[in-house]
């Protein structure tokens, strides 16, 4: 019974070291350097190669090292009795809220405009919005989305939120279903996407939906790159229906050098850093699930393979 680490675009060594310190008697190997594939029962993954887990026929638990799991579910042919788990860490929720709040305040106070003016040595005061007269729409009310919606409402924003199933939050107008989605989008100044990725909501940030936002609306995408129809965003920016976008996630990461987003003056790009998993705290979750596998106990943060979240 041993652990394999299968990572793409992430350094596996710090994870191996953190886990080995907490599980000194466990065999923890980094793919492709695996001594006995049949001995692997626990896989730690981040964007693994397609069907790579088929090399380990006895895997019982597949642990994502982030909050997302679609990169596992969609790329692997998992056995019916295989359990998929993810990282649910309060620090991720707090970090993402701070990122989103920074993006919102920078936008409504027009810092990007002043940066451009500074380069041109222009001294020109511009009108701005306040917290009280800014309407926020949030897509996704999982653990992180709920934290963000609640905190933004406490700050004083008018907050609406949409989820696929019915939910209730204090001081947040909650909607669900197709009609509820439109209600969330209409009369909204800033839209924040924090949805997980499933086939049902891929491309949800499209021309039809983003056109519902207020004139000069703003998009913050910290969900998944696959939620966004990229050409539709460019169309709405270029016809000035939307005033800008803050994008932290992309269909292809790293973002290709020839991608038009790099050069668009109204798009701010960050390299998937809105909420980075903390190895020290997250490794405790991994250790807990590994010990549960050994002891036949319940796992934490299990996801539904059928639902995708």
Secondary structure as the mmCIF struct_conf table of DSSP 4:
data_model
#
loop_
_struct_conf.conf_type_id
_struct_conf.id
_struct_conf.beg_label_comp_id
_struct_conf.beg_label_asym_id
_struct_conf.beg_label_seq_id
_struct_conf.end_label_comp_id
_struct_conf.end_label_asym_id
_struct_conf.end_label_seq_id
STRN STRN1 UNK A 2 UNK A 7
BEND BEND1 UNK A 8 UNK A 10
HELX_RH_AL_P HELX_RH_AL_P1 UNK A 13 UNK A 22
TURN_TY1_P TURN_TY1_P1 UNK A 24 UNK A 25
BEND BEND2 UNK A 26 UNK A 26
STRN STRN2 UNK A 28 UNK A 30
TURN_TY1_P TURN_TY1_P2 UNK A 31 UNK A 32
BEND BEND3 UNK A 35 UNK A 35
HELX_RH_3T_P HELX_RH_3T_P1 UNK A 37 UNK A 39
STRN STRN3 UNK A 40 UNK A 46
BEND BEND4 UNK A 47 UNK A 47
HELX_LH_PP_P HELX_LH_PP_P1 UNK A 48 UNK A 49
TURN_TY1_P TURN_TY1_P3 UNK A 50 UNK A 51
HELX_RH_3T_P HELX_RH_3T_P2 UNK A 52 UNK A 55
TURN_TY1_P TURN_TY1_P4 UNK A 57 UNK A 58
STRN STRN4 UNK A 61 UNK A 64
BEND BEND5 UNK A 65 UNK A 67
HELX_RH_AL_P HELX_RH_AL_P2 UNK A 70 UNK A 73
TURN_TY1_P TURN_TY1_P5 UNK A 74 UNK A 75
TURN_TY1_P TURN_TY1_P6 UNK A 80 UNK A 81
STRN STRN5 UNK A 83 UNK A 85
HELX_RH_AL_P HELX_RH_AL_P3 UNK A 90 UNK A 108
TURN_TY1_P TURN_TY1_P7 UNK A 109 UNK A 110
HELX_RH_AL_P HELX_RH_AL_P4 UNK A 111 UNK A 119
TURN_TY1_P TURN_TY1_P8 UNK A 120 UNK A 121
BEND BEND6 UNK A 131 UNK A 131
TURN_TY1_P TURN_TY1_P9 UNK A 132 UNK A 133
STRN STRN6 UNK A 135 UNK A 139
BEND BEND7 UNK A 142 UNK A 142
HELX_RH_AL_P HELX_RH_AL_P5 UNK A 143 UNK A 155
TURN_TY1_P TURN_TY1_P10 UNK A 156 UNK A 156
STRN STRN7 UNK A 158 UNK A 163
BEND BEND8 UNK A 164 UNK A 165
STRN STRN8 UNK A 169 UNK A 169
TURN_TY1_P TURN_TY1_P11 UNK A 170 UNK A 171
STRN STRN9 UNK A 172 UNK A 172
STRN STRN10 UNK A 173 UNK A 176
HELX_RH_AL_P HELX_RH_AL_P6 UNK A 177 UNK A 185
TURN_TY1_P TURN_TY1_P12 UNK A 186 UNK A 187
BEND BEND9 UNK A 189 UNK A 189
STRN STRN11 UNK A 190 UNK A 193
HELX_LH_PP_P HELX_LH_PP_P2 UNK A 195 UNK A 197
TURN_TY1_P TURN_TY1_P13 UNK A 199 UNK A 203
STRN STRN12 UNK A 205 UNK A 205
BEND BEND10 UNK A 206 UNK A 206
HELX_RH_AL_P HELX_RH_AL_P7 UNK A 207 UNK A 210
TURN_TY1_P TURN_TY1_P14 UNK A 211 UNK A 212
BEND BEND11 UNK A 213 UNK A 213
HELX_LH_PP_P HELX_LH_PP_P3 UNK A 214 UNK A 214
TURN_TY1_P TURN_TY1_P15 UNK A 215 UNK A 216
STRN STRN13 UNK A 217 UNK A 221
BEND BEND12 UNK A 223 UNK A 223
HELX_RH_3T_P HELX_RH_3T_P3 UNK A 225 UNK A 227
STRN STRN14 UNK A 228 UNK A 228
HELX_RH_AL_P HELX_RH_AL_P8 UNK A 230 UNK A 238
TURN_TY1_P TURN_TY1_P16 UNK A 239 UNK A 240
BEND BEND13 UNK A 241 UNK A 241
STRN STRN15 UNK A 242 UNK A 247
BEND BEND14 UNK A 251 UNK A 254
HELX_LH_PP_P HELX_LH_PP_P4 UNK A 255 UNK A 256
TURN_TY1_P TURN_TY1_P17 UNK A 257 UNK A 258
HELX_RH_3T_P HELX_RH_3T_P4 UNK A 260 UNK A 263
TURN_TY1_P TURN_TY1_P18 UNK A 265 UNK A 266
STRN STRN16 UNK A 267 UNK A 269
BEND BEND15 UNK A 272 UNK A 272
BEND BEND16 UNK A 274 UNK A 275
HELX_LH_PP_P HELX_LH_PP_P5 UNK A 276 UNK A 278
HELX_RH_AL_P HELX_RH_AL_P9 UNK A 279 UNK A 295
TURN_TY1_P TURN_TY1_P19 UNK A 296 UNK A 296
HELX_LH_PP_P HELX_LH_PP_P6 UNK A 297 UNK A 299
BEND BEND17 UNK A 300 UNK A 301
STRN STRN17 UNK A 302 UNK A 302
TURN_TY1_P TURN_TY1_P20 UNK A 305 UNK A 308
#
